[in-house]
Amino acid sequence: MSDKNYLAWPFFEPRHAALEQTLDAWAAQHVAHAHGDDVDAACRQLVRQLGEGGWLRHAIGGKQHGGIDDSIDTRAICLIRETLARHNGLADFAFAMQGLGSGAISLFGSEANRAEYLPRVARGEAIAAFALSEPQAGSDVAAMQCAALRDGDHYVLNGEKTWISNGGIADFYVVFARTGEQPGARGISAFIVDAGTPGFEIAERIDVIAPHPLARLRFNDCRVPASRRLGEAGQGFKVAMATLDVFRTSVAAAALGFARRALDEALQRATTRQMFGQVLSDFQLTQAKLAEMATGIDTSALLTYRAAWQRDRGGKVTKEAAMAKLHATETAQQVIDAALQMFGGLGVVSGQVVESLYREIRALRIYEGATEVQQLIIARELLKEA
């Protein structure tokens, strides 16, 4: 059982502790199990379960459209992701993508767009996706080549997107494309593209070490109504960054969930594994490693929930969110590696919890801004302040 003392920290209100406790019990009953070989089907089922359980209501903004509140509670998002990640990595993924995929609609969508998409997302009836990255434009968003040309009441999209989570199973995609109002990042706009729109296809499904739906998308003279543009023309970079600002801190929270589960597994192993006439935890080397793991987790948690609390108070969190994501994901990798080492050969057997965690954590150090990008963001903010 993971340490829950952090819920008494001053970052939280009583409702946050109640939320975590309720979700923890729900997740133990509904998602704490293997998902089988059909990842697409498992992801669809998890989205439905999360919708039926009411948890997806936290991922969208707007009470009138099914949200818990008019704005997104970052601390709640983080607690949900941490708790789900501790139970089941794919459940965390399913929740996170519903939020990230629809976040731009919550923040910048017209009333008509919000009314059409957000209630279905909240109920788990529509699966969302966020399509920003391209083969030559990942961290460097300004290098985007996918283009959208205005044609009367429509835009015509041409180009590709890749590494798109929920690609192949999503019901709609928030797609970013160059509209050319200005050079670089200032000439990008965001659009809602429904699956099945003529000219849009799934070009390739991508398999990764921690299986989840992932694909390369292709647009060939794909016509999208101008009413599906999110925000003003040329403001797509602003739309993308505002959406990521909400959910980047939650990546740190997911890493926390993985790390806490790894520490739980390590403690169970260390206190029961017989070795040389004693248990593994009797060795000072093991005790030192457990101390490092616990200290790293608490440090990550402080950074993560500081950023979430600060954002919920209306503060700017560019630097704080980057610090949280950098530290939590890198530390979780170290914690999980240490836990796997305590299991010895058993740790690399497929199906073991620590083996699964080892595969789950690796992508978090890359997506929504790789560690190196977070370092650049932190340094840039420090230099601005100086």
Beta strands, then each sheet from edge to edge (+ up, - down):
strand 1: 128-131
strand 2: 147-151
strand 3: 154-165
strand 4: 172-178
strand 5: 188-194
strand 6: 200-205
strand 7: 214-225
strand 8: 229-230
strand 9: 274-275
strand 10: 278-279
sheet 1: 1+ 4+ 5- 8+
sheet 2: 2+ 3- 7+ 6-
sheet 3: 9+ 10-
end
